[in-house]
Amino acid sequence: MSGTLFIVAAPSGAGKTSLVRRLLADDPAIHLSVSFTTRPARPGEANGRDYHFVARADFEAMRARGELLESAEVHGNLYGTSQAWIEGEMRRGSDILLEIDWQGAVQVRHLMPAAVGIFVLPPSLEALADRLESRGTDTPEVIERRLRAARDEISHVDEFDYVIINKDFEVAVQDLQAIVRAERLRRAVQLVRHRDTINRMK
């Protein structure tokens, strides 16, 4: 496989989705893996673009058939990634970005240890609470549950290769872009992607 797999994880409300959308808009060479989920679509989300929204029974059948590279239950909903799609895109040389939680990241890196893990942190738990409240989509009880979950998720930060603290969005975007560019310039990647050019110069 010549493509690079990037994993971006973060506690809910840290700004991961906004960062990923900006990266994808600015870098057409990286493709987003659209996860399967059993949770209902939020306002403005589209099936096949944001997620593949499926019934729980269908999700569990996919998992039983071994079709998922990773799967996890988050806040009572199931999430998973198609293994065939990821491997096919990477064989074609595409860089892939997975936007998943830390549980999924552990599963993916067990099967694909070369994957690059990126964890996005809020500047503080207080800032995270403000962001969750400003969404206006969750009840106070749900927000409190998400904050408790965030503390647990943040405890797994040392399992990732890179950490971005999303205090200033534009700076965080630049940090994410810098990670992608640096990984593409690794010797092992360049020797595969530019094999003919490099061999001609030897």
Disulfide bonds with the S-S distance in Angstrom:
none
